[in-house]
């Protein structure tokens, strides 16, 4: 387990999850902010063709929220990775 240095800033790790659309990225970032998080980077198009943004939660953990148009979701809501 890593000790909390209290220094803030990037700790060398980011938690990430994918959502189904760019709009869902923006909605998730807004919900995180409403819950006490801080949007670090607003949702935007990225060089590889997706859309994403970042927030820190109230404990200072960095989260990425991304939409990858190349990784669809199935009917059950599971992310489908290419073979």
N, C-alpha and C positions, 0 to 999 in steps of 0.2 A: 504494500500500500504506500502511496506517495503522501508525503506530508504537505499540508497546506501552508505555503510560504506567506500567503497574504499579500503577495507582490502585485497581483493582478496581471493583465496582459495575457498573451497566448502561452499556454502551458505545454505546447507540443502535441496536443491531441484535440481533435474536434469530433463531436458526436454528430451523426448525420442520418437523415432519412429522406426517402423519396416520397413524393406525392403525385397525384394523377394529372395535374395541370398547372400552368403558370399562375392562374388565379388562386389555386389552392396554396401555392407558395406564399403569395401576398397575404392571403387570409390567415395562414399559420403565423406569419411574422407579426401581423396585427394582433392576433390572439396572444402571442407570447409577450408583446409589449403591454397589452392590457392586463396581463397577469403579473406584471412586475419585471419582465425582462427588458433588455435593451437591444434594439435593432442596431447591429454593427455595420451591416451592408444590406441595403434595400434590395429586393428582388430585381434581377436584371438578366438579360440574355447573356449567355457565356459563349466563349469561342468554339466550343465543341458542339453547339447546337441546342443546348438545354437552357434552363432558366433556374436561377437560384439566388439565395440570400442567406445571411447569417444573423444570429442573435445570441446574446449571452443570457442565461437564466439568472434568477436572483442569487444563486450560489456562485456565479461567475463562470460556469461551464459554457464553452462555445459550442453552438449548434449550427449545422448547415441544414437548410431546407431546400431540396432540389426537385425539379421536374426533369426527367430524362425521357425525351420522346422515343428513344430507342429501346427502353425497358418498359413495356406496357404492364398493366395490371390485369389479372384474370377476373372471372366472374365473382370469385370469392374475396377479391381485394388483395391478393398476393402479387408481389412483384415478379414478373417473368423475365429471367435473365436469358440472354441468347446462349445457344449451345456452343 
